[in-house]
Amino acid sequence: MIDRLSDNLNIYELHVKPTYSVCIPQRNGGGGRKSAKQILNEENLKDNKHTGELSKKAQNRIKNAVNWLIASSKEKSIFVKELDKQIRFKISFITLTLPTTDHCITDNFFKQKLLHNFLNAARYSHNLQNFVWKVEAQANGNIHAHITTDIFMHWKDLRRIWNRILKKNGLIDKYQDKHKRLTLDEYLLMYGDKKNSNLTQLTKSYETGTNENWENPNSTDIHSVRKVNNLGAYLAKYLSKNEEGRRKISGKLWACSYNLSEQNKLIVELCDYQDYAYIDCIENVHIKQKDIMSKLDENNEQFLVGSLYLYKLEDWGRYIKGPLLELYNEHRFNIRNNIHKPKVDRDSLILLNKPIPVCPPIEIKPKQTYLDLLSN
């Protein structure tokens, strides 16, 4: 653990994530030469645009975003009229595809035009705020998108919104023209060789398509996710994997809403002896701790520079309590309700010759703010 008894107390930062925390010395910022590791990271980011694969850093950020999404999402109950019952869910997993391979759109057009318009439409119609999306190639070469979010969207609404966007951009026309000319036997022959195909279901799909003039293709999929064990690890692994044997997608491969991004960090500044009560919250026998060591210096020696704490989502409130749990719950509440906390730019304050706020001692807030709302 970091030295708390030094005469010259360093300012440390506790970077809190849903499944781990890192305690490291605070950086002063400013100029200076880039380290070899920073230069290598920048080169990897440049290469990432060409290779179409997620870097290790990107994979880690996806996992953090998904874990924050799950940690901040409450289990919800929705009445589905078709099933005549209540459906309970926590996370929705949406897939958006193209109805045909007979098109000439680029990967960037799919993301910047189609996917972007869908996210905007979902914000307006279903109050979409928190999400993680990733694009990849299907076996047929088409680009498609996976979106993980905390909202409920009926599959009919999802398909209607997405197909409206596709039609507006001329991506339904060729599918429509092709299927209008198909007989039932030709349709069954085209789709009947797929795995687990059902002739009765295919016949019904053909009749539905004919009645709708083939303007509403099955271009979407949505599943509610609630019962998967270790849901965060499952979704994070699925979204952060690199597809082998598929064509590489050009440009950006994933993104998330601001609330789930690295821009909205939960960082506790440890600048007073009382602040180390936050560290005490995670220093117990149930939390795995690892020392972070410096690189070997010219004398072939290493020094302790920080600590890594590893835990699970369910450890919050069970093993991790006290003031750190208070901050964690507040951060989850802010994510859930799309609340952006103002940030203090220390470097700007220095340039403007303004005083930097001093870290206050730990104070447990009275439960009349966000905690009251959480219980409602």
Secondary structure, DSSP 8 states (H G I E B T S, - for coil): ---S--SS---EEEEE-SSEEEEEE----------HHHHHHHHHHHHHHHH----HHHHHHHHHHHHHHHHH---EEEEETTTTEEEEESEEEEEE--S-S-----HHHIIIIIIHHHHHHHHHHH----EEEEEEE-TTS-EEEEEEESS---HHHHHHHHHHHHHHTT-SHHHHHHHHT--HHHHHHHHTTSTT--HHHHHHHHHHHHHTTT-S---EEEEEE-S-TTHHHHHHHHHH---TTS----S--EEE-GGGSTTS-EEEEE-SGGGGHHHHTT-STTSEEEEEE----TTS---EEEEEEE--GGGBTTTB-HHHHHHHHHHHHHHHTT-------HHHHHHTT-------------SSSHHHHHH-
